[in-house]
């Protein structure tokens, strides 16, 4: 399993647009229901920092780049970001029903 965490700080004035795009992206995932993927997005307490976690089963290609709603989201990030995102590869040490 491959797990990546993305941490991004968004310009405060773009938070509503980002959250609308995230909801649109998750609706697209619900509709398509690709196998072998787990994906979640979180807003931190400061209201402008977001964390996304993407887990892919072994041998599963990331389906997100092929989904138009995620392409739109990536395009929007170009203006929404207050600073460059920080991706990190994660290694599961322990998990209870999360992965």
QUIURSUL-V211769 format. One line per field, one symbol per residue. ss: DSSP state (H for helix, E for strand, C for the rest). burial: # if it has 16 or more other C-alpha atoms within 10 Angstrom, else .. A space follows every 50 residues. Layout:
ss = ???
burial = ???
This chain:
ss = CEEEEEEEEECHHHHHHHHHHHHHHHHHHHHHCCCCEEEEEEECCCCCEE EEEEEECCCCCCCHHHCHHHHHHHHHHHHHECCCCEEEEECCCCCCCCC
burial = ..#.#.####...##..#..##.###.##.......#...#.#....### #.####.......#....##..#...#..###..#..............
